[in-house]
Amino acid sequence: MLIKIKQDALSIYVRDHTDYHGDYHGHDWWESFLKQVSGKELKVDQENLFKHEFDVLPISGVSDATIRILDDYVDMIIDDQRIGKARCELCNSVSLDTQLCSHCGRSDYLDVF
């Protein structure tokens, strides 16, 4: 599974972290990261899936750790592996079923992707 980062991801970040007075409250690290990955396809950690965000695997020369990217910065999802799955809010696992959690067996805590 891959996500393609929006070409204007850095601009979106700056806009979202500037208050109505025009004061910027963003972080240099995120600016640098988004500048480096804008317009690129990144591999998603498929073991830890979410509805509106993605954990991207470490990127050579950019980051040594998994980084969570919000859906706001994603242009496209390639080969979406979330289809037919859900996140269980009770056991905090990815269920392979959308009706009954494949980990804890509960149905009332599933949030379908």
C-alpha positions as a Markdown table, in Angstrom:
| # | Residue | x | y | z |
|---|---|---|---|---|
| 1 | Met | 0.0 | 0.0 | 0.0 |
| 2 | Leu | 1.3 | 3.4 | -1.0 |
| 3 | Ile | 0.2 | 7.0 | -0.5 |
| 4 | Lys | 1.1 | 9.9 | -2.7 |
| 5 | Ile | 1.7 | 13.1 | -0.8 |
| 6 | Lys | 0.1 | 16.3 | -2.2 |
| 7 | Gln | 2.5 | 18.5 | -4.1 |
| 8 | Asp | 1.4 | 21.5 | -2.0 |
| 9 | Ala | 1.6 | 19.6 | 1.4 |
| 10 | Leu | 4.0 | 22.1 | 2.9 |
| 11 | Ser | 1.7 | 25.0 | 1.9 |
| 12 | Ile | -1.2 | 23.2 | 3.6 |
| 13 | Tyr | 0.9 | 22.6 | 6.7 |
| 14 | Val | 1.9 | 26.3 | 6.9 |
| 15 | Arg | -1.7 | 27.5 | 6.3 |
| 16 | Asp | -3.1 | 25.1 | 9.0 |
| 17 | His | -0.5 | 26.2 | 11.6 |
| 18 | Thr | -1.0 | 29.9 | 11.1 |
| 19 | Asp | -3.6 | 31.5 | 13.4 |
| 20 | Tyr | -6.0 | 34.3 | 12.4 |
| 21 | His | -3.5 | 36.9 | 13.6 |
| 22 | Gly | -0.9 | 35.6 | 11.1 |
| 23 | Asp | 1.3 | 34.0 | 13.7 |
| 24 | Tyr | 2.9 | 30.8 | 12.6 |
| 25 | His | 2.9 | 27.9 | 15.1 |
| 26 | Gly | 4.4 | 25.1 | 13.0 |
| 27 | His | 7.5 | 23.1 | 13.6 |
| 28 | Asp | 10.7 | 23.2 | 11.5 |
| 29 | Trp | 11.0 | 19.4 | 11.5 |
| 30 | Trp | 7.6 | 19.0 | 9.8 |
| 31 | Glu | 8.4 | 21.7 | 7.3 |
| 32 | Ser | 11.6 | 20.0 | 6.3 |
| 33 | Phe | 9.9 | 16.6 | 6.2 |
| 34 | Leu | 7.0 | 17.8 | 4.0 |
| 35 | Lys | 9.3 | 19.7 | 1.7 |
| 36 | Gln | 11.3 | 16.5 | 1.1 |
| 37 | Val | 8.2 | 14.2 | 0.5 |
| 38 | Ser | 5.8 | 16.5 | -1.3 |
| 39 | Gly | 4.6 | 14.8 | -4.5 |
| 40 | Lys | 6.3 | 11.5 | -3.6 |
| 41 | Glu | 4.8 | 8.0 | -3.0 |
| 42 | Leu | 5.5 | 6.6 | 0.4 |
| 43 | Lys | 5.1 | 3.0 | 1.7 |
| 44 | Val | 2.4 | 2.6 | 4.4 |
| 45 | Asp | 2.8 | 0.3 | 7.5 |
| 46 | Gln | 0.0 | -2.1 | 6.8 |
| 47 | Glu | 0.1 | -3.6 | 10.3 |
| 48 | Asn | -1.2 | -0.4 | 11.9 |
| 49 | Leu | -4.0 | 1.0 | 9.7 |
| 50 | Phe | -6.2 | 4.0 | 10.5 |
| 51 | Lys | -9.3 | 5.7 | 8.9 |
| 52 | His | -7.9 | 9.3 | 8.4 |
| 53 | Glu | -4.2 | 8.9 | 8.8 |
| 54 | Phe | -1.3 | 6.7 | 7.7 |
| 55 | Asp | 1.8 | 5.4 | 9.3 |
| 56 | Val | 4.6 | 5.6 | 6.7 |
| 57 | Leu | 7.6 | 3.4 | 7.0 |
| 58 | Pro | 11.1 | 4.9 | 7.5 |
| 59 | Ile | 12.3 | 6.8 | 4.4 |
| 60 | Ser | 16.0 | 6.5 | 3.5 |
| 61 | Gly | 17.7 | 9.8 | 3.9 |
| 62 | Val | 14.6 | 11.5 | 5.4 |
| 63 | Ser | 13.5 | 9.7 | 8.5 |
| 64 | Asp | 14.6 | 6.7 | 10.6 |
| 65 | Ala | 11.2 | 6.1 | 12.2 |
| 66 | Thr | 7.6 | 5.5 | 11.2 |
| 67 | Ile | 5.8 | 8.8 | 10.8 |
| 68 | Arg | 2.1 | 9.4 | 10.9 |
| 69 | Ile | 0.7 | 11.4 | 8.0 |
| 70 | Leu | -2.8 | 12.9 | 8.2 |
| 71 | Asp | -5.2 | 12.3 | 5.4 |
| 72 | Asp | -5.1 | 16.1 | 4.7 |
| 73 | Tyr | -1.7 | 15.7 | 3.1 |
| 74 | Val | -2.5 | 12.7 | 0.9 |
| 75 | Asp | -3.3 | 13.1 | -2.7 |
| 76 | Met | -3.9 | 9.4 | -3.6 |
| 77 | Ile | -4.0 | 6.0 | -2.0 |
| 78 | Ile | -2.5 | 3.3 | -4.1 |
| 79 | Asp | -3.6 | -0.4 | -3.5 |
| 80 | Asp | -5.7 | 0.5 | -0.5 |
| 81 | Gln | -5.4 | -2.5 | 1.9 |
| 82 | Arg | -8.1 | -1.1 | 4.3 |
| 83 | Ile | -11.0 | -2.2 | 2.2 |
| 84 | Gly | -13.1 | -4.8 | 4.1 |
| 85 | Lys | -11.3 | -4.1 | 7.4 |
| 86 | Ala | -12.1 | -2.0 | 10.4 |
| 87 | Arg | -10.3 | -0.6 | 13.5 |
| 88 | Cys | -11.6 | -1.9 | 16.8 |
| 89 | Glu | -11.8 | 0.9 | 19.4 |
| 90 | Leu | -12.0 | -1.6 | 22.2 |
| 91 | Cys | -8.8 | -3.6 | 21.6 |
| 92 | Asn | -7.2 | -1.0 | 19.3 |
| 93 | Ser | -6.5 | -3.6 | 16.6 |
| 94 | Val | -7.2 | -3.8 | 12.9 |
| 95 | Ser | -10.0 | -6.3 | 12.3 |
| 96 | Leu | -10.0 | -8.4 | 9.1 |
| 97 | Asp | -13.8 | -8.3 | 9.3 |
| 98 | Thr | -16.2 | -5.3 | 9.4 |
| 99 | Gln | -19.0 | -7.1 | 11.4 |
| 100 | Leu | -17.1 | -8.8 | 14.2 |
| 101 | Cys | -13.6 | -7.9 | 15.5 |
| 102 | Ser | -11.2 | -10.7 | 14.5 |
| 103 | His | -9.2 | -10.0 | 17.7 |
| 104 | Cys | -11.6 | -9.5 | 20.6 |
| 105 | Gly | -14.9 | -10.8 | 19.0 |
| 106 | Arg | -16.9 | -7.6 | 19.7 |
| 107 | Ser | -19.0 | -5.9 | 17.1 |
| 108 | Asp | -20.0 | -2.7 | 18.8 |
| 109 | Tyr | -16.6 | -1.0 | 18.7 |
| 110 | Leu | -15.7 | -1.4 | 15.0 |
| 111 | Asp | -15.0 | 1.7 | 13.0 |
| 112 | Val | -15.0 | 0.6 | 9.3 |
| 113 | Phe | -12.3 | 2.1 | 7.1 |
